[in-house]
């Protein structure tokens, strides 16, 4: 049984009289024990019989759904299975006190890996859970491998864990597809250890569809934690050499590059990015792999579609690692639209200047960077700054707080070229409505 948290307005579920707080007992003939059961039972169904309970009264409804229509039921979210690792690079361990509680949750839940693409290590999984993954064919899953050398892997995870390769072999033999990652920690899993990891995982292609290599992220809150170094320019370059050699070998052997470098390696090594086709299906986009090449492709499309707008100056913020790319696009888009697009690089004072991505900026850092700047008529903020479900920044500041502070409209936009153009067009429509009103 699961509790229904809410029902989407005007959905099939609302039309059938289902309300938040109802208990869902079964979908068709399948009993619903958790959120995984619910989504599995819905797959491929257009006529959906539901057995529910309200208070002590059971009742049944049948939903008739169009193709790919969502029934409109939002299940209460289960508490995640927490990670029992003590990873030397764990970002949660590098957080200061006083942030919202959800940021300190160390998730290691196979259900969330299947549902949302979150990475798990398999270092805390039990036999019953492995059997369920295979039985229910929960695929794809996202696995943090870090190293196939077991001694190195245990050092990275901070505890003794079961050997990873036998588990991966078991899952892939059962038809489960996997995406994998390595968080590169200098002196631990780089160089020859990385080569071995790539080779070991590549042997399980095509069930292991991809491997992403991302640089370790370090904040200024690492007191009393193991000593770790950031990825240097030289190491970024040598790592790219390893990955490019492995890609070529895999292309010749299988037709897929298999392993991909996070964008940060190219930026740190000051190397040109490969073409977007080199990222194949962009399996690891959410892991920061191929974001900048995709941005460049979409930028060309946006510049063709953009039309003149009457907005004057509009400002955007970003992290220091992306500022040059965004400024280049903003200049070209400004020529097309007539809008003076100002890009503001925000230094991450909260986590430390070595953290350069936009997604880890706080409201206080944005205010500090913009305090003495003429922002113009509006401020655009990329959606990677915010909590998924609302307009909450890392330090619990909201868009409304920034609007009160700067006294101009602040818009949340998709962090891609189309999102920027959409934000400008929304502002332009708002200006027209104000003038007409």
C-alpha positions in Angstrom: 0.0 0.0 0.0 1.2 3.5 -0.8 -0.3 6.9 0.3 -1.3 9.2 -2.5 0.3 12.6 -1.7 -1.6 14.6 -4.2 -3.7 14.4 -7.4 -3.0 16.6 -10.4 -5.8 19.0 -11.3 -7.9 18.0 -14.3 -6.2 14.6 -14.5 -7.9 11.2 -15.0 -7.4 10.5 -11.3 -9.1 13.7 -10.2 -12.0 13.1 -12.6 -12.4 9.7 -11.0 -12.7 11.2 -7.5 -9.3 10.2 -6.2 -7.9 12.7 -3.6 -4.7 13.2 -1.7 -4.5 11.0 1.4 -6.2 8.0 -0.3 -4.4 4.7 0.0 -3.6 2.8 -3.2 -3.7 -1.0 -2.6 -3.5 -2.5 -6.0 -3.2 -1.6 -9.7 -5.0 -4.3 -11.7 -4.0 -7.7 -10.2 -0.7 -6.3 -8.8 -0.5 -5.4 -5.1 1.3 -2.1 -4.6 3.9 -2.2 -1.9 6.0 0.8 -2.9 6.5 3.4 -5.6 8.3 0.9 -7.8 5.3 -1.5 -7.9 3.1 1.5 -8.8 5.1 2.5 -11.9 5.8 -1.0 -13.0 2.0 -1.8 -12.9 1.3 1.2 -15.1 3.7 0.3 -17.9 1.9 -0.1 -21.2 -1.6 0.2 -19.6 -4.5 2.2 -21.0 -7.3 0.7 -18.9 -6.1 0.9 -15.3 -8.3 -0.6 -12.5 -7.3 0.7 -9.1 -8.2 -0.6 -5.7 -8.0 2.1 -3.1 -9.0 2.8 0.5 -10.3 6.0 2.1 -10.4 5.8 5.8 -11.7 2.2 6.4 -13.7 2.1 3.2 -12.1 0.3 0.2 -13.3 1.3 -3.3 -12.5 0.7 -6.9 -12.1 3.0 -9.9 -11.1 2.4 -13.5 -9.0 5.0 -15.3 -9.1 5.2 -19.1 -5.8 6.7 -20.3 -4.8 8.0 -23.7 -1.4 6.8 -25.0 1.4 8.0 -22.6 -1.2 9.9 -20.5 -0.2 10.3 -16.9 -3.0 9.2 -14.5 -2.3 12.3 -12.3 -1.4 10.4 -9.1 1.6 11.6 -7.1 2.6 8.9 -4.6 4.0 9.9 -1.3 7.8 9.7 -1.7 9.5 7.0 0.3 12.4 7.7 2.6 15.6 6.8 0.7 17.9 3.9 1.8 20.8 5.7 3.3 24.4 5.1 2.2 26.6 3.3 4.7 29.8 4.2 2.9 32.4 6.7 4.1 33.6 7.9 0.8 36.7 10.1 1.0 35.3 12.4 -1.6 31.7 12.4 -0.4 30.2 15.9 -1.1 27.8 15.6 1.8 30.7 15.4 4.2 32.0 18.6 2.7 28.9 20.6 3.5 28.8 23.2 6.3 26.2 23.1 9.0 23.0 25.0 8.7 21.7 24.0 5.3 18.3 22.5 4.7 18.1 18.9 6.0 17.5 17.2 2.7 21.0 18.2 1.5 22.6 16.0 4.2 20.8 12.8 3.0 23.2 10.2 1.6 21.1 8.3 -0.9 22.0 4.8 -1.8 18.7 3.4 -3.0 18.4 1.2 -6.1 14.8 2.3 -6.5 15.8 5.9 -7.0 18.6 4.8 -9.4 15.9 3.2 -11.6 13.4 6.0 -11.2 15.6 9.1 -11.4 19.0 8.0 -12.6 20.8 8.6 -9.3 24.1 6.8 -8.8 24.5 4.0 -6.3 27.7 2.1 -5.4 26.1 -1.4 -4.7 28.2 -1.3 -1.6 25.2 -1.5 0.7 22.8 -3.7 -1.3 21.4 -7.0 0.0 20.6 -10.3 -1.8 16.9 -9.6 -1.6 17.3 -6.3 -3.4 19.5 -7.8 -6.0 16.9 -10.5 -6.7 14.2 -7.9 -7.0 16.2 -5.9 -9.5 16.6 -9.0 -11.7 13.1 -10.3 -11.2 11.4 -6.9 -12.0 14.0 -6.0 -14.6 14.7 -2.6 -13.1 16.8 -1.3 -16.0 18.7 0.8 -16.6 20.5 1.4 -13.3 23.3 3.9 -12.6 26.4 2.6 -10.7 29.3 4.4 -9.2 32.2 2.1 -9.7 35.1 4.4 -9.1 37.6 1.6 -9.5 37.5 -2.1 -10.3 40.7 -2.7 -8.3 39.0 -3.8 -5.1 41.7 -2.4 -2.7 41.5 1.0 -4.4 37.7 0.9 -4.4 37.5 0.1 -0.7 39.9 3.0 0.1 37.7 5.3 -1.9 34.5 4.1 -0.3 36.0 4.2 3.2 35.0 0.7 4.1 35.2 -2.9 3.0 32.6 -3.6 0.3 31.7 -6.6 -1.8 33.7 -7.0 -5.0 32.0 -4.9 -7.7 32.7 -6.9 -10.8 30.8 -10.1 -9.8 27.8 -8.0 -9.1 28.0 -6.2 -12.4 28.5 -9.5 -14.2 25.4 -10.9 -12.4 23.2 -7.9 -13.3 24.4 -7.7 -16.9 24.0 -11.4 -17.4 20.3 -11.0 -16.3 19.8 -8.4 -19.0 20.0 -5.3 -16.7 21.5 -2.3 -18.6 23.9 -0.1 -16.6 25.4 3.3 -16.8 28.5 3.7 -14.7 30.8 6.5 -13.4 34.2 7.1 -12.0 34.8 10.1 -9.8 38.5 10.7 -10.5 40.5 11.3 -7.3 44.2 12.2 -8.1 46.6 9.6 -6.7 43.9 7.0 -6.1 42.0 5.9 -9.2 43.8 7.8 -12.0 46.5 6.6 -14.4 46.9 2.8 -14.6 44.0 2.2 -12.2 41.7 4.1 -14.5 42.9 2.2 -17.5 42.1 -1.1 -15.8 38.7 0.1 -14.7 37.8 1.1 -18.3 39.0 -2.2 -19.7 37.2 -4.2 -17.1 33.9 -2.4 -17.6 34.2 -2.4 -21.4 34.2 -6.2 -21.4 30.6 -6.0 -20.2 29.4 -3.8 -23.1 26.7 -3.5 -24.4 24.9 -4.2 -21.1 27.1 -1.6 -19.6 26.1 1.2 -22.0 28.4 4.0 -20.9 31.1 5.1 -18.4 31.5 8.7 -17.4 34.7 10.0 -15.8 34.2 13.1 -13.7 36.7 15.1 -11.6 36.4 15.1 -7.8 34.6 18.1 -6.4 36.2 19.7 -3.3 34.8 22.5 -1.1 36.5 24.6 1.5 34.8 22.6 4.2 37.2 19.6 4.2 38.7 19.9 7.7 39.2 16.5 9.4 38.6 14.8 6.1 41.2 12.7 4.1 43.7 14.7 2.1 42.6 15.0 -1.5 43.9 17.1 -4.3 42.0 18.8 -7.1 42.4 17.7 -10.7 45.2 19.8 -12.2 45.6 21.1 -15.8 48.2 18.4 -16.4 46.2 15.6 -14.9 43.1 16.7 -16.9 45.2 16.5 -20.1 46.7 13.1 -19.3 43.2 11.7 -18.4 41.8 12.9 -21.6 44.6 11.1 -23.4 43.7 7.9 -21.6 40.0 8.3 -22.4 40.6 9.2 -26.1 42.8 6.1 -26.5 40.2 3.9 -24.9 37.5 5.5 -27.0 39.4 4.6 -30.2 39.9 1.0 -29.1 36.3 0.7 -28.2 35.2 2.2 -31.5 37.2 -0.3 -33.4 36.0 -3.2 -31.3 32.3 -2.4 -30.8 31.4 0.7 -32.8 30.8 2.7 -29.5 33.2 5.0 -27.7 31.8 3.7 -24.4 33.7 6.0 -22.1 33.2 9.8 -21.9 34.9 12.7 -20.1 33.1 15.3 -18.1 33.2 18.7 -19.7 35.3 20.0 -16.8 38.3 18.0 -18.1 38.3 19.9 -21.4 37.9 23.2 -19.6 40.7 22.5 -17.1 43.0 21.1 -19.8 42.1 24.1 -22.1 41.4 21.6 -24.9 38.9 21.8 -27.7 35.7 19.8 -27.2 34.9 17.0 -29.7 31.8 17.4 -31.9 28.4 16.6 -30.5 28.3 13.3 -32.5 31.3 12.1 -30.4 28.9 11.9 -27.4 26.7 9.4 -29.2 23.4 9.2 -27.3 24.4 11.7 -24.6 23.8 9.0 -22.0 25.7 11.0 -19.3 24.4 14.5 -19.9 23.1 14.9 -16.4 26.6 14.0 -15.2 28.1 17.0 -16.9 29.2 15.1 -20.0 28.5 16.8 -23.3 26.6 19.8 -21.8 28.8 22.4 -23.4 28.9 20.8 -26.9 25.1 20.5 -26.8 24.8 24.1 -25.7 26.8 25.2 -28.7 24.6 23.1 -31.1 21.4 24.5 -29.6 22.8 28.0 -29.6 23.1 27.9 -33.4 19.4 26.9 -33.7 18.3 29.6 -31.3 20.2 32.3 -33.2 18.2 31.4 -36.4 14.9 31.6 -34.6 15.5 34.8 -32.5 13.7 38.0 -33.4 14.1 41.6 -32.2 12.8 42.3 -28.7 12.4 45.6 -26.8 13.9 45.0 -23.4 17.0 47.1 -23.0 19.5 45.4 -20.6 18.8 42.0 -19.1 21.3 40.2 -16.8 22.1 36.5 -16.4 24.3 34.8 -13.8 26.5 31.7 -14.1 29.4 30.0 -12.4 33.0 30.9 -13.3 33.6 27.8 -15.4 30.9 28.7 -17.9 31.1 32.4 -18.1 33.2 32.7 -21.3 30.9 30.4 -23.2 27.7 32.1 -22.0 29.2 35.6 -22.8 29.9 34.5 -26.4 26.4 33.3 -26.9 24.9 36.4 -25.1 26.8 38.7 -27.5 25.5 36.9 -30.6 22.0 36.7 -29.2 22.1 40.3 -28.4 22.9 41.2 -32.0 19.9 39.2 -33.1 17.4 40.5 -30.5 18.7 43.9 -29.8 18.7 43.1 -26.1 21.8 44.0 -24.1 22.5 40.7 -22.4 24.9 41.0 -19.5 26.5 37.9 -18.1 27.6 38.0 -14.4 30.2 35.5 -13.2 29.3 34.6 -9.6 32.2 33.5 -7.4 31.3 30.7 -5.1 32.2 32.2 -1.7 30.0 29.6 0.1 31.8 26.4 -1.0 35.0 28.0 -2.2 36.3 29.3 -5.5 37.4 25.9 -6.7 33.6 25.1 -7.0 32.9 26.8 -10.3 29.6 25.3 -11.5 26.3 27.3 -11.5 24.4 24.5 -9.8 26.1 25.1 -6.5 25.7 28.9 -6.2 23.7 30.3 -3.3 21.4 33.3 -3.2 23.9 35.2 -1.0 26.6 34.7 -3.6 24.4 36.0 -6.3 23.5 39.1 -4.3 27.2 39.7 -3.5 28.1 39.4 -7.2 25.3 41.6 -8.4 25.2 44.2 -5.6 27.1 47.0 -7.4 26.0 46.0 -11.0 23.3 47.7 -13.0 21.2 44.7 -13.7 18.9 46.4 -16.1 15.2 45.4 -16.5 15.4 41.8 -15.2 17.6 39.0 -14.0 17.6 35.5 -15.4 18.6 32.5 -13.2 19.2 29.0 -14.6 17.1 26.3 -13.2 20.2 24.3 -12.1 20.3 26.7 -9.2 17.1 25.5 -7.7 15.6 22.6 -5.8 13.7 20.4 -8.2 10.3 21.0 -6.7 10.3 24.7 -6.0 12.2 28.0 -6.4 14.4 27.3 -3.4 18.2 28.0 -3.6 20.8 26.1 -1.6 20.7 28.6 1.2 16.9 28.6 1.4 16.6 31.9 -0.4 13.8 32.2 -3.0 13.2 34.0 -6.2 10.9 36.3 -4.3 13.7 37.3 -1.9 15.9 38.2 -4.8 13.1 40.2 -6.4 12.6 42.2 -3.2 16.3 42.8 -2.9 17.0 43.9 -6.5 13.5 45.4 -7.1 13.3 43.9 -10.7 11.7 40.8 -12.1 13.8 37.6 -11.5 12.9 34.7 -13.8 13.8 31.0 -13.5 14.8 29.7 -16.9 15.9 26.4 -18.4 19.7 26.5 -18.5 20.1 26.1 -22.2 19.9 28.5 -25.2 16.2 27.8 -25.8 15.6 28.6 -22.1 17.4 31.9 -22.4 15.4 32.9 -25.5 12.2 31.8 -23.8 13.0 33.9 -20.8 13.6 37.0 -23.0 10.3 36.4 -24.9 8.4 36.1 -21.6 9.8 39.3 -20.4 8.9 41.0 -23.7 5.3 39.8 -23.4 5.2 41.0 -19.9 6.3 44.5 -21.0 3.6 44.5 -23.7 0.9 43.5 -21.2 2.0 46.2 -18.8 1.9 48.8 -21.6 -1.5 47.5 -22.8 -2.9 47.5 -19.3 
